[in-house]
Amino acid sequence: MLSQIKDIAESLFPRLLEIRRHFHAHPELSGQEYQTAAYVAGVLSSCGLHVQENVGKTGVVGNLLGNETDSRLLAIRTDMDALPIEERTNLEFASCKPGIMHACGHDVHTTVGLGTAMVLSQLGEQLPGNIRFLFQPAEEIAQGASWMVQDGAMRDVNAIFGLHVFPSLQARSVGIRYGALTAAADDIEIFIQGESGHGARPHEAIDAIWIASQVITTLQQAISRTQNPLRPVVLTIGQISGGRAPNVIADHVRMAGTVRSLHPDTHANLPQWIEEIVANVCNAYRAKYEINYRRGVPSVQNDMELTQILESACREAWGSDQVQILAEPSLGSEDFSLYLQHAPGTMFRLGVGFPDKLNHPLHHPQFEIDESAMLTGVVTLAYAACKYWQD
């Protein structure tokens, strides 16, 4: 089965290059993936899949029927959206849309998803069960997965696989992570209400700017003394505004930021922990406060058994030298985690780095990938899918 999958994937590689370069040259922002979705639907239909469009607004679902000797339904998810970044790669197939770029590799993800569908569709009766391919919009704004779920994309799914490109790993290699892969990501907005006064007489006012600085400092200090250091928390205030004039004490400050965590219990307790600290600081200085804490996406927690299947598939396909067990998770976020609320799953890192040139990070205007990595991604997903039913 493995040699057959590799042979089919290699024969399809020129077509995969064509597809990926088309997506790269024609990126679309979150929730606007109309042309990408139409292209995806066309390729899936040509492979004989049953296609549903407009799932999760601009998402596409393709169902591939196997011989159904195994009743379990496996899903494979890839995302399609680009970023509002001006591309500076000088590639022949660089973005033709000013200010929009596939700087996070979703063009690769979509192509790998299509390539996997193309390969598995050629196995015919050798495919033991049914596969549902999810081509998701709006991952960059952490909305697309919830849209897809609301439209029934995870109905009857027993397990799900996903991938994300990783420029820190060289092409033709794969990164496997057991347990937490990415962080939960929440948004926070804090308002401090003081009382205005003359800058020369601070004792007659309640200085919202100074109190806001105490809130920020206390939050950062409290992380190291009240949170378990083995369950990391990162709190970043990225915006702060307040004040009207240099000699007027500000009566109002707004702060906004992001909160990242890995452990589910820590994630659950963060709103209360933050409010207690803000309340204590504000009460000490007679200020009022308001907190808007918005849950984002939870941490991606890779399922142990499915990750073992994936690791085994990778080692058989590429040899142990090309498989890395990742020692650390990322504090980035991924709405793949929302699918895991409905079925166990696992996501792997696809190495796309060049061995002999500078590899720019994700979301960089000069981000590029070694396109040979797509073959690795397709074979890995296709073979892991087959091994899922053999387990």
NUVO-223131 format. One record per residue (C-alpha): residue number from 1; residue in one letter; chain; x, y, z. Coordinates in Angstrom, 3 decimals, always signed. Layout:
(pt NUM "A" "A" (X Y Z)) ...
***
This chain:
(pt 1 "M" "A" (+0.000 +0.000 +0.000)) (pt 2 "L" "A" (+2.787 +2.455 +0.918)) (pt 3 "S" "A" (+4.691 +1.949 -2.348)) (pt 4 "Q" "A" (+1.467 +2.358 -4.311)) (pt 5 "I" "A" (+0.650 +5.597 -2.484)) (pt 6 "K" "A" (+4.149 +6.930 -3.147)) (pt 7 "D" "A" (+3.992 +6.035 -6.833)) (pt 8 "I" "A" (+0.628 +7.765 -7.286)) (pt 9 "A" "A" (+1.767 +10.847 -5.347)) (pt 10 "E" "A" (+4.964 +11.177 -7.369)) (pt 11 "S" "A" (+3.039 +10.926 -10.626)) (pt 12 "L" "A" (+0.718 +13.700 -9.405)) (pt 13 "F" "A" (+3.487 +16.013 -8.215)) (pt 14 "P" "A" (+3.633 +18.229 -11.341)) (pt 15 "R" "A" (-0.096 +18.802 -10.972)) (pt 16 "L" "A" (+0.339 +19.621 -7.270)) (pt 17 "L" "A" (+2.939 +22.235 -8.160)) (pt 18 "E" "A" (+0.502 +23.803 -10.595)) (pt 19 "I" "A" (-2.288 +23.833 -8.015)) (pt 20 "R" "A" (-0.166 +25.284 -5.227)) (pt 21 "R" "A" (+1.231 +28.044 -7.415)) (pt 22 "H" "A" (-2.264 +28.968 -8.533)) (pt 23 "F" "A" (-3.400 +29.295 -4.917)) (pt 24 "H" "A" (-0.285 +31.255 -3.991)) (pt 25 "A" "A" (-0.778 +33.724 -6.825)) (pt 26 "H" "A" (-4.471 +34.193 -6.006)) (pt 27 "P" "A" (-4.748 +34.435 -2.205)) (pt 28 "E" "A" (-8.006 +35.328 -0.478)) (pt 29 "L" "A" (-8.606 +36.691 +2.999)) (pt 30 "S" "A" (-10.574 +34.956 +5.748)) (pt 31 "G" "A" (-14.212 +34.498 +4.843)) (pt 32 "Q" "A" (-13.579 +35.605 +1.250)) (pt 33 "E" "A" (-12.198 +32.336 -0.170)) (pt 34 "Y" "A" (-14.720 +32.167 -3.010)) (pt 35 "Q" "A" (-12.371 +31.428 -5.918)) (pt 36 "T" "A" (-10.241 +29.097 -3.813)) (pt 37 "A" "A" (-13.323 +27.150 -2.719)) (pt 38 "A" "A" (-14.603 +26.867 -6.298)) (pt 39 "Y" "A" (-11.211 +25.582 -7.453)) (pt 40 "V" "A" (-11.108 +23.054 -4.601)) (pt 41 "A" "A" (-14.639 +21.850 -5.379)) (pt 42 "G" "A" (-13.725 +21.369 -9.031)) (pt 43 "V" "A" (-10.675 +19.254 -8.257)) (pt 44 "L" "A" (-12.570 +17.110 -5.738)) (pt 45 "S" "A" (-15.440 +16.562 -8.177)) (pt 46 "S" "A" (-13.014 +15.484 -10.904)) (pt 47 "C" "A" (-11.719 +12.811 -8.514)) (pt 48 "G" "A" (-15.207 +11.388 -7.990)) (pt 49 "L" "A" (-15.814 +12.763 -4.499)) (pt 50 "H" "A" (-19.244 +13.906 -3.379)) (pt 51 "V" "A" (-18.785 +17.641 -2.851)) (pt 52 "Q" "A" (-20.659 +20.089 -0.644)) (pt 53 "E" "A" (-19.948 +23.783 -1.091)) (pt 54 "N" "A" (-20.744 +26.746 +1.167)) (pt 55 "V" "A" (-20.178 +24.678 +4.306)) (pt 56 "G" "A" (-19.079 +27.058 +7.044)) (pt 57 "K" "A" (-19.794 +30.001 +4.703)) (pt 58 "T" "A" (-16.969 +29.522 +2.172)) (pt 59 "G" "A" (-15.794 +26.050 +3.161)) (pt 60 "V" "A" (-15.861 +22.878 +1.090)) (pt 61 "V" "A" (-16.476 +19.282 +2.168)) (pt 62 "G" "A" (-15.542 +16.323 +0.004)) (pt 63 "N" "A" (-16.654 +12.802 +0.893)) (pt 64 "L" "A" (-14.663 +9.878 -0.476)) (pt 65 "L" "A" (-16.345 +6.487 -0.196)) (pt 66 "G" "A" (-14.209 +3.423 +0.428)) (pt 67 "N" "A" (-15.327 -0.185 +0.524)) (pt 68 "E" "A" (-16.720 +0.395 +4.038)) (pt 69 "T" "A" (-15.257 -2.730 +5.607)) (pt 70 "D" "A" (-14.630 -0.351 +8.532)) (pt 71 "S" "A" (-17.563 +1.837 +9.539)) (pt 72 "R" "A" (-15.430 +4.539 +11.175)) (pt 73 "L" "A" (-15.399 +7.895 +9.388)) (pt 74 "L" "A" (-12.050 +9.675 +9.203)) (pt 75 "A" "A" (-11.778 +13.419 +8.524)) (pt 76 "I" "A" (-8.791 +15.295 +7.113)) (pt 77 "R" "A" (-8.802 +19.054 +7.586)) (pt 78 "T" "A" (-6.852 +21.705 +5.700)) (pt 79 "D" "A" (-7.334 +25.484 +5.724)) (pt 80 "M" "A" (-7.500 +27.898 +2.784)) (pt 81 "D" "A" (-7.241 +31.567 +3.857)) (pt 82 "A" "A" (-4.399 +34.045 +3.384)) (pt 83 "L" "A" (-3.140 +37.037 +5.371)) (pt 84 "P" "A" (-3.237 +40.842 +4.882)) (pt 85 "I" "A" (+0.499 +41.023 +4.147)) (pt 86 "E" "A" (+2.296 +42.556 +1.158)) (pt 87 "E" "A" (+4.389 +39.808 -0.417)) (pt 88 "R" "A" (+8.119 +40.414 -0.950)) (pt 89 "T" "A" (+9.361 +37.061 -2.264)) (pt 90 "N" "A" (+9.949 +37.929 -5.946)) (pt 91 "L" "A" (+8.590 +34.508 -6.910)) (pt 92 "E" "A" (+7.325 +34.128 -10.475)) (pt 93 "F" "A" (+3.994 +33.066 -8.989)) (pt 94 "A" "A" (+3.925 +35.707 -6.231)) (pt 95 "S" "A" (+0.589 +37.114 -5.123)) (pt 96 "C" "A" (-1.174 +39.159 -7.772)) (pt 97 "K" "A" (-3.361 +40.757 -5.104)) (pt 98 "P" "A" (-1.787 +43.798 -3.430)) (pt 99 "G" "A" (-1.602 +43.487 +0.335)) (pt 100 "I" "A" (-2.658 +39.821 +0.468)) (pt 101 "M" "A" (-0.287 +36.863 +0.755)) (pt 102 "H" "A" (-0.191 +33.194 +1.675)) (pt 103 "A" "A" (+2.376 +33.859 +4.401)) (pt 104 "C" "A" (+1.248 +31.003 +6.653)) (pt 105 "G" "A" (+1.362 +28.166 +4.147)) (pt 106 "H" "A" (-2.370 +27.604 +3.756)) (pt 107 "D" "A" (-1.853 +27.347 +0.008)) (pt 108 "V" "A" (+0.343 +24.340 +0.807)) (pt 109 "H" "A" (-2.212 +22.908 +3.230)) (pt 110 "T" "A" (-4.988 +23.132 +0.641)) (pt 111 "T" "A" (-2.804 +21.551 -2.019)) (pt 112 "V" "A" (-1.754 +18.720 +0.297)) (pt 113 "G" "A" (-5.411 +18.108 +1.153)) (pt 114 "L" "A" (-6.311 +17.930 -2.530)) (pt 115 "G" "A" (-3.317 +15.735 -3.274)) (pt 116 "T" "A" (-4.322 +13.330 -0.519)) (pt 117 "A" "A" (-7.846 +13.131 -1.944)) (pt 118 "M" "A" (-6.437 +12.548 -5.433)) (pt 119 "V" "A" (-4.178 +9.733 -4.226)) (pt 120 "L" "A" (-6.762 +7.967 -2.076)) (pt 121 "S" "A" (-9.428 +8.245 -4.760)) (pt 122 "Q" "A" (-7.214 +6.089 -6.985)) (pt 123 "L" "A" (-7.055 +3.268 -4.430)) (pt 124 "G" "A" (-10.662 +2.332 -5.115)) (pt 125 "E" "A" (-11.764 -0.801 -3.270)) (pt 126 "Q" "A" (-8.455 -0.928 -1.424)) (pt 127 "L" "A" (-9.613 +2.002 +0.711)) (pt 128 "P" "A" (-11.087 +0.358 +3.831)) (pt 129 "G" "A" (-13.425 +3.166 +4.909)) (pt 130 "N" "A" (-14.885 +6.586 +4.200)) (pt 131 "I" "A" (-12.952 +9.849 +4.385)) (pt 132 "R" "A" (-14.318 +13.341 +4.741)) (pt 133 "F" "A" (-12.050 +16.144 +3.532)) (pt 134 "L" "A" (-12.661 +19.496 +5.217)) (pt 135 "F" "A" (-11.356 +22.563 +3.378)) (pt 136 "Q" "A" (-11.818 +25.261 +5.973)) (pt 137 "P" "A" (-12.015 +29.044 +5.607)) (pt 138 "A" "A" (-11.031 +31.726 +8.112)) (pt 139 "E" "A" (-8.470 +29.929 +10.261)) (pt 140 "E" "A" (-6.446 +33.122 +10.576)) (pt 141 "I" "A" (-9.298 +34.795 +12.460)) (pt 142 "A" "A" (-10.087 +31.594 +14.396)) (pt 143 "Q" "A" (-13.660 +31.467 +13.099)) (pt 144 "G" "A" (-13.733 +28.936 +10.271)) (pt 145 "A" "A" (-13.681 +25.751 +12.330)) (pt 146 "S" "A" (-16.703 +26.832 +14.369)) (pt 147 "W" "A" (-18.535 +27.732 +11.140)) (pt 148 "M" "A" (-17.782 +24.299 +9.703)) (pt 149 "V" "A" (-18.892 +22.511 +12.874)) (pt 150 "Q" "A" (-22.128 +24.506 +12.987)) (pt 151 "D" "A" (-22.870 +23.365 +9.437)) (pt 152 "G" "A" (-22.416 +19.702 +10.363)) (pt 153 "A" "A" (-18.919 +19.051 +9.019)) (pt 154 "M" "A" (-18.048 +16.862 +12.022)) (pt 155 "R" "A" (-21.273 +14.874 +12.058)) (pt 156 "D" "A" (-20.492 +11.125 +12.482)) (pt 157 "V" "A" (-16.706 +11.754 +12.341)) (pt 158 "N" "A" (-14.702 +9.320 +14.497)) (pt 159 "A" "A" (-11.232 +10.827 +14.117)) (pt 160 "I" "A" (-9.524 +13.747 +12.385)) (pt 161 "F" "A" (-6.029 +14.478 +11.049)) (pt 162 "G" "A" (-4.503 +17.880 +10.288)) (pt 163 "L" "A" (-1.170 +19.455 +9.424)) (pt 164 "H" "A" (+0.638 +22.770 +9.492)) (pt 165 "V" "A" (+3.799 +23.802 +7.669)) (pt 166 "F" "A" (+6.848 +24.393 +9.862)) (pt 167 "P" "A" (+9.787 +26.349 +8.390)) (pt 168 "S" "A" (+12.032 +25.380 +11.328)) (pt 169 "L" "A" (+12.050 +21.812 +9.995)) (pt 170 "Q" "A" (+13.680 +21.000 +6.681)) (pt 171 "A" "A" (+11.556 +19.758 +3.820)) (pt 172 "R" "A" (+11.049 +15.981 +3.636)) (pt 173 "S" "A" (+10.870 +15.806 +7.430)) (pt 174 "V" "A" (+7.893 +15.618 +9.774)) (pt 175 "G" "A" (+7.411 +16.871 +13.333)) (pt 176 "I" "A" (+5.277 +14.799 +15.704)) (pt 177 "R" "A" (+3.994 +16.093 +19.016)) (pt 178 "Y" "A" (+2.242 +14.101 +21.740)) (pt 179 "G" "A" (-0.186 +16.025 +23.941)) (pt 180 "A" "A" (-0.410 +19.803 +23.724)) (pt 181 "L" "A" (+0.608 +21.135 +20.300)) (pt 182 "T" "A" (-0.686 +24.713 +20.453)) (pt 183 "A" "A" (-2.001 +27.076 +23.103)) (pt 184 "A" "A" (-5.438 +28.259 +24.031)) (pt 185 "A" "A" (-5.758 +31.885 +22.932)) (pt 186 "D" "A" (-8.175 +34.356 +24.519)) (pt 187 "D" "A" (-8.691 +38.099 +24.102)) (pt 188 "I" "A" (-8.900 +40.511 +27.011)) (pt 189 "E" "A" (-10.043 +44.122 +27.279)) (pt 190 "I" "A" (-9.629 +46.082 +30.530)) (pt 191 "F" "A" (-11.082 +49.510 +31.282)) (pt 192 "I" "A" (-9.785 +51.543 +34.224)) (pt 193 "Q" "A" (-12.010 +54.395 +35.424)) (pt 194 "G" "A" (-10.407 +57.051 +37.623)) (pt 195 "E" "A" (-11.025 +60.752 +38.202)) (pt 196 "S" "A" (-9.505 +63.573 +36.227)) (pt 197 "G" "A" (-7.478 +66.342 +37.795)) (pt 198 "H" "A" (-4.599 +68.765 +37.356)) (pt 199 "G" "A" (-1.233 +67.184 +36.618)) (pt 200 "A" "A" (+0.340 +69.289 +39.406)) (pt 201 "R" "A" (-2.067 +67.923 +42.062)) (pt 202 "P" "A" (-2.250 +64.138 +41.604)) (pt 203 "H" "A" (-3.502 +63.611 +45.172)) (pt 204 "E" "A" (-6.773 +65.259 +44.181)) (pt 205 "A" "A" (-7.385 +62.835 +41.314)) (pt 206 "I" "A" (-7.395 +59.112 +40.596)) (pt 207 "D" "A" (-4.762 +58.564 +37.925)) (pt 208 "A" "A" (-6.052 +55.910 +35.517)) (pt 209 "I" "A" (-2.779 +55.749 +33.564)) (pt 210 "W" "A" (-0.671 +55.099 +36.656)) (pt 211 "I" "A" (-3.181 +52.535 +37.943)) (pt 212 "A" "A" (-3.179 +50.823 +34.530)) (pt 213 "S" "A" (+0.608 +50.553 +34.737)) (pt 214 "Q" "A" (+0.260 +48.924 +38.165)) (pt 215 "V" "A" (-2.284 +46.470 +36.743)) (pt 216 "I" "A" (+0.058 +45.467 +33.920)) (pt 217 "T" "A" (+3.056 +45.122 +36.232)) (pt 218 "T" "A" (+1.144 +43.141 +38.840)) (pt 219 "L" "A" (-0.298 +40.766 +36.271)) (pt 220 "Q" "A" (+3.145 +40.028 +34.842)) (pt 221 "Q" "A" (+4.713 +39.566 +38.280)) (pt 222 "A" "A" (+1.849 +37.419 +39.532)) (pt 223 "I" "A" (+2.295 +34.908 +36.706)) (pt 224 "S" "A" (+5.648 +33.822 +38.111)) (pt 225 "R" "A" (+4.370 +33.531 +41.689)) (pt 226 "T" "A" (+0.772 +32.329 +41.427)) (pt 227 "Q" "A" (+0.742 +30.168 +38.286)) (pt 228 "N" "A" (+2.297 +26.720 +38.052)) (pt 229 "P" "A" (+5.541 +27.214 +36.089)) (pt 230 "L" "A" (+5.027 +23.788 +34.501)) (pt 231 "R" "A" (+1.759 +25.102 +33.021)) (pt 232 "P" "A" (+2.893 +28.275 +31.240)) (pt 233 "V" "A" (+0.808 +31.406 +30.812)) (pt 234 "V" "A" (+1.667 +34.306 +28.524)) (pt 235 "L" "A" (-0.263 +37.562 +28.919)) (pt 236 "T" "A" (+0.513 +40.390 +26.518)) (pt 237 "I" "A" (-1.100 +43.820 +26.566)) (pt 238 "G" "A" (-0.716 +44.951 +22.972)) (pt 239 "Q" "A" (-2.827 +48.112 +23.089)) (pt 240 "I" "A" (-3.234 +50.870 +25.653)) (pt 241 "S" "A" (-4.862 +54.277 +25.292)) (pt 242 "G" "A" (-5.924 +57.083 +27.615)) (pt 243 "G" "A" (-5.445 +60.721 +28.495)) (pt 244 "R" "A" (-6.327 +64.034 +26.890)) (pt 245 "A" "A" (-3.438 +66.399 +27.570)) (pt 246 "P" "A" (+0.076 +66.325 +29.083)) (pt 247 "N" "A" (-0.971 +68.273 +32.172)) (pt 248 "V" "A" (-4.320 +66.543 +32.793)) (pt 249 "I" "A" (-4.519 +63.370 +34.835)) (pt 250 "A" "A" (-6.325 +60.740 +32.797)) (pt 251 "D" "A" (-9.631 +59.487 +34.139)) (pt 252 "H" "A" (-9.982 +56.597 +31.697)) (pt 253 "V" "A" (-7.684 +53.969 +30.189)) (pt 254 "R" "A" (-8.418 +51.100 +27.831)) (pt 255 "M" "A" (-6.075 +48.143 +27.508)) (pt 256 "A" "A" (-6.371 +45.154 +25.179)) (pt 257 "G" "A" (-4.290 +42.040 +24.797)) (pt 258 "T" "A" (-4.023 +38.291 +24.414)) (pt 259 "V" "A" (-3.749 +35.486 +26.955)) (pt 260 "R" "A" (-2.122 +32.163 +26.009)) (pt 261 "S" "A" (-2.054 +28.936 +28.023)) (pt 262 "L" "A" (-1.526 +25.212 +27.465)) (pt 263 "H" "A" (-3.205 +23.338 +30.306)) (pt 264 "P" "A" (-7.024 +23.070 +30.240)) (pt 265 "D" "A" (-7.382 +23.701 +34.006)) (pt 266 "T" "A" (-5.238 +26.828 +33.782)) (pt 267 "H" "A" (-7.242 +28.010 +30.810)) (pt 268 "A" "A" (-10.493 +27.561 +32.720)) (pt 269 "N" "A" (-9.290 +29.585 +35.727)) (pt 270 "L" "A" (-7.661 +32.529 +33.935)) (pt 271 "P" "A" (-10.676 +34.911 +33.833)) (pt 272 "Q" "A" (-11.185 +34.717 +37.602)) (pt 273 "W" "A" (-7.445 +35.003 +38.300)) (pt 274 "I" "A" (-7.100 +38.117 +36.147)) (pt 275 "E" "A" (-10.178 +39.786 +37.612)) (pt 276 "E" "A" (-9.007 +39.239 +41.186)) (pt 277 "I" "A" (-5.698 +40.961 +40.429)) (pt 278 "V" "A" (-7.305 +43.865 +38.567)) (pt 279 "A" "A" (-9.884 +44.293 +41.337)) (pt 280 "N" "A" (-7.252 +44.302 +44.092)) (pt 281 "V" "A" (-5.133 +46.941 +42.356)) (pt 282 "C" "A" (-8.087 +49.166 +41.488)) (pt 283 "N" "A" (-9.621 +48.895 +44.938)) (pt 284 "A" "A" (-6.320 +49.900 +46.527)) (pt 285 "Y" "A" (-6.312 +53.163 +44.572)) (pt 286 "R" "A" (-10.080 +53.866 +44.519)) (pt 287 "A" "A" (-10.495 +53.206 +40.799)) (pt 288 "K" "A" (-13.278 +51.324 +39.066)) (pt 289 "Y" "A" (-12.728 +48.716 +36.395)) (pt 290 "E" "A" (-14.459 +46.647 +33.749)) (pt 291 "I" "A" (-13.105 +43.480 +32.116)) (pt 292 "N" "A" (-14.244 +41.886 +28.881)) (pt 293 "Y" "A" (-12.723 +38.421 +28.665)) (pt 294 "R" "A" (-13.446 +36.677 +25.372)) (pt 295 "R" "A" (-12.730 +33.003 +24.992)) (pt 296 "G" "A" (-10.901 +32.195 +21.790)) (pt 297 "V" "A" (-9.870 +28.693 +20.799)) (pt 298 "P" "A" (-8.689 +26.011 +23.221)) (pt 299 "S" "A" (-5.349 +24.240 +23.097)) (pt 300 "V" "A" (-4.806 +21.557 +20.459)) (pt 301 "Q" "A" (-4.360 +18.355 +22.458)) (pt 302 "N" "A" (-3.164 +15.572 +20.175)) (pt 303 "D" "A" (-4.745 +12.196 +20.864)) (pt 304 "M" "A" (-2.193 +9.589 +21.990)) (pt 305 "E" "A" (-3.392 +6.655 +19.854)) (pt 306 "L" "A" (-3.870 +8.683 +16.687)) (pt 307 "T" "A" (-0.464 +10.314 +17.154)) (pt 308 "Q" "A" (+1.084 +6.859 +17.486)) (pt 309 "I" "A" (-0.562 +5.848 +14.200)) (pt 310 "L" "A" (+0.779 +8.997 +12.570)) (pt 311 "E" "A" (+4.288 +8.489 +13.926)) (pt 312 "S" "A" (+4.323 +4.871 +12.763)) (pt 313 "A" "A" (+3.179 +5.911 +9.288)) (pt 314 "C" "A" (+5.897 +8.563 +9.081)) (pt 315 "R" "A" (+8.671 +6.230 +10.199)) (pt 316 "E" "A" (+7.633 +3.582 +7.688)) (pt 317 "A" "A" (+7.314 +6.125 +4.893)) (pt 318 "W" "A" (+10.404 +8.258 +5.501)) (pt 319 "G" "A" (+12.670 +6.511 +7.995)) (pt 320 "S" "A" (+13.330 +7.511 +11.575)) (pt 321 "D" "A" (+15.908 +10.142 +10.596)) (pt 322 "Q" "A" (+13.170 +12.253 +8.996)) (pt 323 "V" "A" (+10.780 +12.058 +11.964)) (pt 324 "Q" "A" (+11.249 +14.437 +14.867)) (pt 325 "I" "A" (+9.381 +14.159 +18.152)) (pt 326 "L" "A" (+8.790 +17.768 +19.109)) (pt 327 "A" "A" (+9.783 +18.424 +22.699)) (pt 328 "E" "A" (+7.914 +21.700 +23.035)) (pt 329 "P" "A" (+4.471 +22.955 +22.055)) (pt 330 "S" "A" (+3.798 +26.293 +20.403)) (pt 331 "L" "A" (+2.088 +29.202 +22.135)) (pt 332 "G" "A" (+0.472 +30.031 +18.819)) (pt 333 "S" "A" (-3.160 +29.026 +18.450)) (pt 334 "E" "A" (-5.063 +26.819 +16.003)) (pt 335 "D" "A" (-8.823 +26.453 +15.636)) (pt 336 "F" "A" (-8.236 +22.805 +14.700)) (pt 337 "S" "A" (-8.816 +22.422 +18.443)) (pt 338 "L" "A" (-12.539 +23.064 +17.941)) (pt 339 "Y" "A" (-12.858 +19.870 +15.899)) (pt 340 "L" "A" (-11.297 +17.974 +18.791)) (pt 341 "Q" "A" (-14.325 +18.828 +20.903)) (pt 342 "H" "A" (-16.273 +16.452 +18.625)) (pt 343 "A" "A" (-13.760 +13.696 +17.848)) (pt 344 "P" "A" (-10.185 +12.775 +18.808)) (pt 345 "G" "A" (-7.518 +13.957 +16.419)) (pt 346 "T" "A" (-3.904 +14.818 +15.839)) (pt 347 "M" "A" (-2.019 +17.473 +13.893)) (pt 348 "F" "A" (+1.565 +17.223 +12.678)) (pt 349 "R" "A" (+4.195 +19.713 +11.568)) (pt 350 "L" "A" (+5.246 +19.464 +7.929)) (pt 351 "G" "A" (+8.839 +20.531 +7.402)) (pt 352 "V" "A" (+9.116 +23.049 +4.560)) (pt 353 "G" "A" (+12.499 +24.649 +5.259)) (pt 354 "F" "A" (+15.331 +24.944 +2.737)) (pt 355 "P" "A" (+18.601 +23.274 +3.774)) (pt 356 "D" "A" (+20.859 +25.926 +2.243)) (pt 357 "K" "A" (+19.121 +29.304 +2.541)) (pt 358 "L" "A" (+17.504 +31.583 +5.099)) (pt 359 "N" "A" (+14.102 +30.333 +6.172)) (pt 360 "H" "A" (+11.779 +33.176 +7.100)) (pt 361 "P" "A" (+9.166 +32.519 +9.783)) (pt 362 "L" "A" (+5.436 +32.221 +9.285)) (pt 363 "H" "A" (+3.613 +35.521 +8.644)) (pt 364 "H" "A" (+6.758 +37.077 +7.151)) (pt 365 "P" "A" (+6.445 +38.894 +3.785)) (pt 366 "Q" "A" (+9.344 +36.823 +2.428)) (pt 367 "F" "A" (+8.074 +33.470 +3.679)) (pt 368 "E" "A" (+8.763 +30.685 +1.154)) (pt 369 "I" "A" (+8.610 +26.903 +1.213)) (pt 370 "D" "A" (+10.555 +24.068 -0.364)) (pt 371 "E" "A" (+7.821 +22.687 -2.602)) (pt 372 "S" "A" (+9.161 +19.134 -2.367)) (pt 373 "A" "A" (+7.583 +19.123 +1.100)) (pt 374 "M" "A" (+4.146 +18.754 -0.468)) (pt 375 "L" "A" (+4.957 +15.216 -1.556)) (pt 376 "T" "A" (+5.878 +14.393 +2.037)) (pt 377 "G" "A" (+2.597 +15.863 +3.260)) (pt 378 "V" "A" (+0.441 +13.979 +0.770)) (pt 379 "V" "A" (+2.071 +10.585 +1.346)) (pt 380 "T" "A" (+2.043 +11.073 +5.119)) (pt 381 "L" "A" (-1.670 +11.881 +5.274)) (pt 382 "A" "A" (-2.678 +9.212 +2.759)) (pt 383 "Y" "A" (-0.689 +6.453 +4.431)) (pt 384 "A" "A" (-1.706 +7.518 +7.959)) (pt 385 "A" "A" (-5.342 +7.344 +6.814)) (pt 386 "C" "A" (-4.869 +3.778 +5.591)) (pt 387 "K" "A" (-3.116 +2.803 +8.811)) (pt 388 "Y" "A" (-5.981 +4.289 +10.833)) (pt 389 "W" "A" (-8.279 +1.547 +9.584)) (pt 390 "Q" "A" (-5.633 -1.103 +10.080)) (pt 391 "D" "A" (-5.275 -0.198 +13.758)) 
***
